[in-house]
Each structure stands twice: as C-alpha cells, then as structure tokens.
Amino acid sequence: MDERIALLQQKIEGLKVRKAPVLVALEGGSASGKSTLGAELAEQLGATLIHMDDFFLPLELRTAERFAQPGGNVHWERVLAEVLQPLAAGKAPEYGVFDCSVMAVNRTVREEIRDVVIVEGAYSLHPALRDFYDLKVFLSVDKETQKARILARNGEKMLQRFLREWIPLEQAYFTACRVEECCDLVL
C-alpha cells in the first residue's frame, strides 16, 4: 500500500473516534496527484469523494475582478452552500456538476453521507472553506514533474495554457492565502 494512503488512513481513523463524518481536503497545484490520491483513498476507506473540478466558475462570474481575488477562479460559494454547510448540518450534500464542454452546470449529484468525505482539488482550502475540514492535506509537486504530468494528461497546447494561466493563479492563491501553512500534512 502507498505510504501516503497508510499515513492518511491512520490520521483519519484517529479522527473518526471523535467525529463522523471526517471531512478531508486534498489541496495542491495542478498535477500534484490530488485526484489520484483522492480516488485511491476513497476506495480504501469507502469514502465519499467530491471533486473541486465540479465547481468551475460559470461564465457570468468570470470577470477580471473575480480573477484578481486569490482563489477567485473557483465557485467556492457553491462548495460552501451545496457541500460543506449541509455536511456540517448533518445533511447529505447535493450539488451541481459543472461541465466545461457546455460551460454550465448540467446535472445534480446527491452524495451519501459516509464516515469520511474527501474534497479533492485546487482551491479546496479557500479561506471561506478551510474551517470545515478535520484534516487538511497539501500535495506538493516539483515543476518538472508537474510539466511532464500535464503534458502527458492534457497535451502540449493545454500545457502552455496551464503554464500561462492556471498555474500562476494557483501560485498567487497559495501565497496570498497561506494555503500550505494551514495544512495538517504536506506530502
């Protein structure tokens, strides 16, 4: 078993003694392994897995002012209202899934409340969201590995877009919001 999975399982089991569900955030830069680790961990634990990619900004919120805000390029308000606040109230989250091919929410998902809920993705530790989590994990990745993974996953054209647009936005958010510093674990 992956050492990271074993470490996270140990931490989560300790938290489950005091609280259920345990809310876990997996944060980090593009291609740091958030989705892969989230899927593996969810499978091992039988956890609910929620992806921040389902919360892209709709066109009407994509403004210069919004993008100037650290962490402003995710629809964190929906994450708060549709996922984290309901979970805090003991209710199952029901949320819209954003589809980039149509640039809109195109379906709704109702999740089961399990002992562990994992929210994986960049901006999962936005300042408006971070206090809801019981375990905050930051995944780091070196620049060369990041580039190689993005190239393999998304191709050259998208790599250039990541380098030009998305990675600088992530880095500004990480710095301004002191994301890594708020985490319980850095892997």
Backbone as a ProteinNet text record, in pm:
[ID]
protein_1_A
[PRIMARY]
MDERIALLQQKIEGLKVRKAPVLVALEGGSASGKSTLGAELAEQLGATLIHMDDFFLPLELRTAERFAQPGGNVHWERVLAEVLQPLAAGKAPEYGVFDCSVMAVNRTVREEIRDVVIVEGAYSLHPALRDFYDLKVFLSVDKETQKARILARNGEKMLQRFLREWIPLEQAYFTACRVEECCDLVL
[TERTIARY]
84	0	88.8	47.2	115.6	133.3	254	281.5	190.8	158.4	70.5	-69	-117.6	-250.6	-249.7	-146.8	-138.2	-134.4	-56.8	-48	-183.8	-248.6	-378.2	-484.2	-482.4	-577.7	-560.3	-436.1	-408.2	-463	-437.3	-485.7	-638.6	-699.7	-845.7	-909.7	-853	-907.3	-902.9	-796.6	-787.1	-894.8	-924.8	-1028.5	-1168.5	-1190.1	-1322.3	-1365.1	-1269.7	-1301.3	-1379.7	-1349.7	-1412.9	-1529	-1535.3	-1631.9	-1658.2	-1781	-1814.7	-1925.8	-1922.2	-1814.1	-1689.7	-1576.9	-1450	-1437.3	-1415.4	-1400.6	-1253.1	-1209.5	-1068.7	-1057.9	-962.1	-932.7	-797.7	-793.2	-667.4	-643.2	-550.1	-519.7	-380.5	-354.9	-221.6	-229.6	-115.1	-108.3	-153.2	-166.4	-202.8	-107.7	-162.6	-86.1	-2.2	-46.2	26.4	-19.8	-125.9	-173.3	-297	-365.8	-483.4	-594.2	-627.4	-736.5	-700.7	-577.5	-533.1	-533.4	-475.1	-471.9	-613.2	-696	-833.9	-910.2	-895.2	-964.7	-914.2	-783.8	-726.9	-771.6	-766.3	-805.5	-955	-1037.3	-1181.5	-1212.5	-1142	-1164.2	-1126	-1011.4	-964.5	-1058	-1112.4	-1193.4	-1344	-1384.7	-1527.1	-1583.6	-1503.5	-1538.4	-1613.3	-1683.4	-1743.3	-1633.6	-1626.1	-1523.2	-1591.2	-1554	-1608.9	-1493.8	-1513.9	-1409.5	-1433.5	-1332.3	-1342.9	-1362.4	-1320.9	-1342.6	-1491	-1577.6	-1721.3	-1773.9	-1684.9	-1724.6	-1651.6	-1627.8	-1568.7	-1663	-1607.4	-1688.4	-1775.4	-1901.8	-1984.9	-1940.6	-1976.6	-1933	-1964.4	-2081.6	-2120.5	-2033.8	-1961.2	-1871.7	-1726.2	-1697.3	-1560.1	-1526.6	-1497.2	-1465.2	-1321.9	-1267.9	-1132.5	-1126	-1231	-1234	-1232.2	-1309.7	-1314.5	-1179.6	-1117.8	-989.3	-875.9	-895.8	-794.2	-794.2	-901.3	-910.2	-833.2	-744.7	-678.5	-782.2	-781.7	-879	-1013.4	-1019.6	-1145.2	-1187.4	-1101.7	-1136.4	-1199.7	-1259.3	-1341.7	-1471	-1577.7	-1706	-1717.4	-1633.8	-1626.6	-1759.4	-1838.6	-1968.3	-2060.1	-2053.7	-2134	-2081.4	-1949.2	-1890.9	-1941.1	-1938.3	-1983.7	-2131.7	-2215.2	-2360.8	-2413.2	-2351.2	-2405.7	-2338.1	-2216.2	-2143	-2112.1	-2033.5	-1980.7	-2083.8	-2166.4	-2270.6	-2371.5	-2419.1	-2508.8	-2442.6	-2318	-2249.5	-2237.5	-2207	-2195.8	-2329.5	-2439.8	-2573.5	-2624.1	-2538.8	-2577.6	-2661.9	-2660.4	-2739.2	-2648.4	-2704.4	-2629.7	-2608.9	-2488.9	-2467.4	-2534	-2591	-2650	-2598.2	-2527.1	-2461	-2466.1	-2452	-2446.5	-2306.4	-2297.1	-2168.4	-2147.2	-2038.1	-2006.8	-1946.4	-1995.4	-1947.3	-1878.3	-1747.6	-1669.8	-1708.5	-1762.9	-1798.9	-1917.4	-2000.3	-2113.8	-2103.3	-1998.6	-1970.8	-2087.6	-2147.2	-2259.1	-2275.9	-2349.2	-2388.3	-2489.6	-2462.9	-2552.3	-2621.9	-2587.8	-2656.2	-2634.2	-2714.1	-2705.1	-2670	-2585.3	-2543.4	-2584.7	-2640.5	-2670.2	-2578.6	-2494	-2396.7	-2451.4	-2407.1	-2437.7	-2340.9	-2391.5	-2301.2	-2236.7	-2107.4	-2031.1	-1943.4	-1867.7	-1781.3	-1672.7	-1635.5	-1530.1	-1577.9	-1558.5	-1586.4	-1457.8	-1414.2	-1290.6	-1328.3	-1277.2	-1291.7	-1152.8	-1138.3	-1005.8	-1006.8	-897.5	-881.4	-824.9	-771.1	-719.7	-833.4	-802.5	-894.9	-987.3	-967.6	-1049.6	-1024	-909.3	-877.4	-884.6	-975.2	-1004.7	-1035.7	-997.8	-1023.2	-1168.7	-1263.6	-1404.8	-1445.1	-1361.3	-1395.4	-1314.2	-1195.6	-1098.2	-1137.6	-1216.4	-1251.7	-1348.3	-1406.1	-1499	-1425.8	-1298.6	-1226.3	-1163.9	-1160.8	-1096.3	-950.1	-919.2	-782.4	-754.3	-649.7	-612.9	-476.3	-472	-351.6	-310.8	-183.4	-129.8	-35.6	-58.6	28.6	119.6	247.7	342.7	395.1	443.2	499.3	605.3	717.5	820.6	779.7	833.8	792.8	810.6	919.1	943.2	844.8	818.7	720.2	582.3	550.4	422.7	405.5	507.2	500.5	484.4	561.5	555	416.8	359	226.4	119	125.8	26.7	39.1	161.7	183.8	125.2	153.4	103.1	-49.5	-105.4	-250.2	-329.6	-274.4	-352.5	-296.2	-171.7	-111.6	-42.1	33.9	118.8	38.2	-70.1	-149.2	-201.5	-255.5	-308.4	-196.5	-81.6	32.2	64.8	69.4	101.1	-4.1	-128.9	-234.8	-219.3	-188.8	-163.6	-49.6	59.7	176.6	148.1	68.4	39.8	-71.2	-172.9	-290.6	-309.9	-331.6	-380.1	-275.6	-153.6	-50.6	-18.6	-4.7	16.2	-99.7	-224.3	-337.8	-329	-293.5	-277.7	-168.1	-53.9	58.4	23.5	-46.2	-87.2	-181.2	-271.5	-364.8	-289.7	-199.5	-124	-50.2	12.6	90.7	0.2	-96.9	-182.7	-263.8	-310	-396.1	-319.6	-188.8	-101.4	-154.7	-184	-253.1	-169.7	-46.4	36.2	50.6	59.8	77.7	-43.3	-161.8	-282.1	-303.1	-220.2	-240.7	-183.5	-248.5	-201.9	-88.3	-91.1	11.6	50.9	179.5	230.3	299.3	249.5	305.2	370.2
-118.4	0	125.2	224.3	352.6	407.1	455.6	509.8	627.6	708.4	823.7	778.3	672.3	619.1	567.6	493.7	438.4	549.9	655.3	767.7	838	863	929.8	843.5	713.8	623.7	628.9	628.9	634.2	763.3	875.3	1005.5	1008.4	959.5	961.9	870.7	752.5	660.8	724.9	797.3	869	975.8	1043.7	1146.9	1087.1	970	905.9	867	849.4	817	932	1055.3	1173.5	1228.7	1196.2	1264.5	1184.8	1190.4	1136	1223.9	1256.9	1220.2	1304.7	1247.5	1319.9	1385	1515.1	1588.9	1611.8	1567.3	1573.6	1659.5	1752.2	1831.1	1787.4	1759.3	1730.5	1846.4	1930.5	2053.2	2042.5	2118.2	2123.1	2177.2	2196.3	2251.2	2152.7	2204.2	2120.9	2003	1885.6	1762.6	1719.4	1757.2	1714.2	1577.9	1523.8	1390.7	1390.2	1503.1	1514.6	1416.1	1413.7	1326.9	1179.8	1144.6	1005.4	961.4	1042.8	1008.4	1005.8	1102.5	1105	979.1	935.2	814.5	690.7	680.5	565	563	678.6	687.9	659.4	713.7	689.7	541.9	476	332.7	253.3	284.4	212.8	231	353.2	385.8	374.1	352	356.5	496	596.4	736.6	800.2	906.5	991.4	1080.2	1092.9	1174.8	1284	1408.5	1524.5	1597	1635.4	1698	1848.1	1927.1	2071.8	2107.5	2020.9	2047.1	2056.8	2006.7	2018.4	2157.8	2244.1	2376.9	2488.4	2468	2574.8	2694.4	2810.1	2931.7	2934	2971.2	2991	3118.2	3129	3241.8	3376.9	3390.5	3520.9	3567.3	3475.6	3513.6	3530.2	3501.7	3509.6	3653.7	3732.9	3873.7	3900.5	4010.6	4049.7	4068	4124.2	4145.9	4012.6	3917.4	3787.2	3717.1	3718.9	3652.1	3722.2	3846.7	3919	3876.9	3813.2	3765	3633.5	3621	3491.5	3382	3281	3172.9	3206.8	3317.4	3361.5	3285.7	3201.6	3130.9	2993.3	2976	2858.2	2908.8	2834.9	2875.4	2824.4	2882.8	2838.3	2858.5	2955.3	2978.5	2856.6	2789.2	2667.4	2553.7	2542.4	2437.4	2456.4	2579.6	2612.1	2579	2630.7	2616.8	2476.9	2409	2281.4	2158.9	2176.9	2061.9	2078.9	2179.7	2188.4	2229.2	2326.7	2364.5	2252.2	2185.9	2071.8	1962	1929.2	1826.9	1868.7	1994.9	2045.3	2036	2043	2032.8	1888.6	1792.9	1652	1610.3	1689.9	1660.1	1613.8	1532.5	1485	1600.5	1613.4	1719.7	1686.5	1787.9	1777.5	1897.6	1870.2	1980.2	1962.3	2075.2	2075.1	2046	1973.3	1938.3	2027.6	2103.3	2192.9	2112.4	2134.3	2066.2	2169.3	2156.2	2251.9	2249.9	2140.1	2133.8	2224.2	2252.7	2343.3	2469.1	2474.1	2588.6	2620.4	2514.4	2532.2	2406.1	2418.9	2303.1	2225.3	2096	2018.3	1900.8	1874.2	1767	1788.3	1721.3	1732.4	1595.8	1597.4	1475.5	1486.7	1381.9	1374.5	1267.6	1308.7	1216.8	1154.1	1035.6	965.7	1016.3	1032.1	1069.2	940.3	935.1	820.7	868.4	777.4	813.6	913.9	913.2	1002.4	1067.7	1197.7	1272.8	1343.1	1318.2	1377.4	1478.9	1600.1	1702	1720.8	1684.8	1693.1	1799.5	1874.3	1968.2	2101.6	2170.7	2304.8	2392.5	2475.2	2571.1	2507.7	2380.7	2318.5	2381.4	2447.2	2513.7	2665.5	2710.6	2853.3	2899.9	3021.3	3066.3	3054.3	3066.8	3054.9	2910.8	2814.2	2672.7	2598.6	2644	2562.2	2523.5	2603.3	2570.2	2452.3	2409.3	2296.5	2162.1	2160.5	2034	1988.8	1857.5	1797	1762.9	1740.5	1708.8	1781.3	1862.4	1943.1	1895.2	1852.9	1792.9	1871.4	1906.3	1975	1879.3	1861.9	1777.8	1868.1	1850.1	1931.2	1851.7	1926	1864.5	1959.2	1903.9	1989.7	2029.1	2138.7	2196.7	2101.1	2027.8	1937.2	1820.5	1762.3	1655	1708.3	1826.7	1889.5	1907.1	1962.3	1982.8	1850.5	1750.3	1619.3	1556.2	1565.7	1508.2	1581.3	1713.6	1790.6	1760.8	1754.8	1722.9	1586.2	1486.1	1350.7	1344.1	1417.2	1413.3	1500.6	1619.2	1719.6	1761.9	1724.6	1763.8	1899.2	1928	2048.2	2178	2186.1	2310.3	2345	2246.7	2271.6	2295	2230.6	2257.3	2405.7	2462.9	2605.5	2691	2650.4	2724.6	2712.7	2593.1	2574.6	2666.3	2666	2746.2	2895.4	2936.1	3078.4	3130.3	3048.5	3094.7	3030.1	2899.7	2834.1	2818.9	2782.4	2766.3	2900	3011	3139.2	3177	3148.6	3175.8	3091.1	2963.2	2875.5	2927.2	2962.5	3008.5	3135.8	3227.6	3351.6	3318.9	3226.6	3183.3	3115.8	3022.7	2954.2	3054.2	3153.1	3252.3	3345.9	3407.6	3506.1	3445.1	3323.4	3258.9	3167.7	3161.2	3080.9	2938.1	2880.2	2751.7	2640.1	2627.1	2517	2527.8	2649.5	2672	2629.9	2628.9	2591.9	2441.2	2366.5	2221.3	2143.5	2032.9	1940.8	1853.3	1823.9	1740.3	1799.8	1791.1	1826.7	1702.9	1654.1	1530.1	1561.7
0	0	0	-70.7	-77.7	64.7	95.9	229.5	261.6	159.5	182.9	224.3	158.7	191.9	335.4	372	507.2	611.3	585.1	677.5	690.4	578.5	581.2	648.3	621.5	687.7	838.9	883.5	1026.8	1087.7	1022.5	1071.3	1073.6	967.2	956.8	1061	1081.7	1182.7	1320.5	1349.6	1477.4	1491.1	1382	1383.8	1394.8	1334.3	1336.6	1478.3	1566.2	1705	1768.5	1724.7	1783.1	1702.1	1570.5	1485.5	1358.3	1314.3	1182.5	1125.1	1000.4	909.6	932.2	895.1	894.7	757	755.2	629.3	601.7	484.6	444.6	319	318.3	198.1	143.5	13.6	-56.5	-152.4	-119.5	-193.7	-253.1	-357.2	-417	-557.5	-617.7	-752.2	-857.8	-977.3	-1092.1	-1102.4	-1125.8	-1148.6	-1028.1	-909.3	-789.6	-740.3	-799.6	-763	-675.1	-665.5	-579.9	-619.3	-747	-794.3	-777.4	-810.1	-797.7	-652.4	-565.5	-422.8	-366.1	-404.1	-355.8	-393.5	-518.2	-564.4	-490.3	-472.7	-401.6	-256.1	-192.5	-52.2	-35.7	-123.7	-117	-133.8	-224.3	-244.9	-120.7	-63.1	56.1	175	188.4	305.7	282.3	157.9	126.8	149.2	118.5	145.1	28.7	58.4	-43.3	-98.7	-231.2	-295.6	-376.5	-348	-417	-484.7	-610.8	-690.9	-705.4	-674.9	-693.9	-841.1	-932.2	-1074.9	-1109.4	-1022.1	-1045.2	-1011.5	-963.8	-917.8	-992	-1122.2	-1202.7	-1203.3	-1230.8	-1237.6	-1362	-1345.9	-1465.1	-1537.3	-1662.6	-1745.1	-1682.6	-1623	-1568.6	-1451.6	-1386.7	-1276.4	-1320.7	-1444.7	-1494.9	-1534.2	-1432.6	-1454	-1410.1	-1454.7	-1413.9	-1262.5	-1205.4	-1060.3	-985.4	-1035	-969.1	-980	-1098.1	-1116.9	-1041.8	-1005.3	-928.1	-781.2	-736.4	-598.8	-585.4	-488.6	-469	-443.4	-526	-514.1	-575.9	-647.8	-706.4	-830.1	-882.7	-1006.4	-982.7	-865.6	-839	-776.7	-794.7	-739.5	-595.2	-510.2	-371.3	-297.5	-341	-276.9	-290.3	-405.5	-423.9	-339	-328	-242.9	-100.2	-55.2	79.8	98.2	8.8	22.9	-8.7	-104.5	-150.8	-88.8	-35.4	19.2	167.3	201.8	337.9	442.2	413.1	510.1	532.9	427.2	452.5	537.1	506.8	585.8	732.1	755	892.4	966.2	890.9	948.7	952.6	914	915.3	796.9	691.3	571.6	457.8	370.1	253.4	155.8	101.6	2.5	-131	-190.2	-322.7	-400.3	-509.8	-579.3	-730.3	-797.1	-942.1	-990.5	-1100.2	-1160.5	-1282.7	-1280.5	-1391.4	-1505.2	-1625.3	-1745.3	-1833.8	-1849.4	-1929	-2077	-2125	-2267.2	-2300.5	-2200.8	-2222	-2135.6	-2053	-1964.9	-1872.3	-1816.9	-1725.2	-1640.6	-1531.7	-1451.9	-1535.1	-1552.7	-1639.9	-1571.7	-1445.6	-1373.3	-1223.7	-1144.7	-999.1	-941	-840.2	-771.8	-625.3	-572.8	-429.5	-372.1	-280.9	-222	-94.8	-68.6	55.3	162.7	283.5	393.3	444.1	432.6	482.9	598.3	658.1	771.2	732.4	603.7	554.8	425.9	416.7	294.8	255.2	132.8	80.4	-26.5	-11.1	-114.2	-172.9	-300.5	-361.6	-469.9	-473.5	-582.8	-538.3	-636.9	-611.8	-563.6	-467.1	-406	-302.9	-270.2	-166.5	-30.2	-14.6	111.9	100.9	14.8	7.7	150.9	189.1	326.6	372.2	283	321.1	350	311.9	323.3	429	455.2	528.5	669.3	738.3	876.6	888.1	778.7	781.9	787.2	750.3	737.2	868.4	886	1002.3	973.8	847.2	806.3	675.6	677	560.4	511.6	384.8	327.6	202.7	195.2	77.4	4.6	-125.1	-207.2	-288.7	-272.7	-347.8	-467.5	-566.1	-686.2	-741.3	-785.1	-844.1	-985.5	-1033.2	-1161.8	-1280.3	-1282.9	-1396.1	-1398.3	-1282.3	-1274.4	-1311.1	-1263.1	-1293.5	-1444.5	-1509.2	-1654.8	-1728	-1688.3	-1755	-1739.2	-1620.4	-1597.4	-1678	-1680.6	-1756.3	-1905.2	-1955.1	-2096.2	-2130.3	-2047.5	-2072.9	-2063.5	-1972	-1947.3	-2043.5	-2075.6	-2146.9	-2282	-2313.6	-2440.3	-2434.1	-2539	-2543.8	-2537.7	-2614.4	-2617.4	-2477.7	-2408.4	-2274.3	-2173.4	-2192.1	-2104.8	-2106.9	-2226.5	-2238.4	-2167.6	-2176.3	-2107.4	-1955.7	-1906.8	-1764.3	-1719	-1794.7	-1757.4	-1761.6	-1855.7	-1876.8	-1784.1	-1759.4	-1686.8	-1550.2	-1548.1	-1427.5	-1318.4	-1354.5	-1251.2	-1184.7	-1259.5	-1190.6	-1096.5	-1135.5	-1046.3	-919.6	-935.2	-818.8	-726.8	-784.5	-703.3	-626.9	-692.5	-625.1	-508.3	-530	-424.9	-309.5	-341.8	-236.5	-148.6	-211.6	-137.4	-57.7	-124.4	-58.3	55.5	36.4	136.1	231.3	213.8	301.4	316.1	202.5	199.1	261.8	220.3	272.2	423.8	474.7	618.9	701	642.1	717.5	721	650.4	638.5	755.7	783.5	888.5	837.4	706.2	643.5	509.9	478.4	346.2	292.5	178.8	120.2	-12.7
[MASK]
+++++++++++++++++++++++++++++++++++++++++++++++++++++++++++++++++++++++++++++++++++++++++++++++++++++++++++++++++++++++++++++++++++++++++++++++++++++++++++++++++++++++++++++++++++++++++++

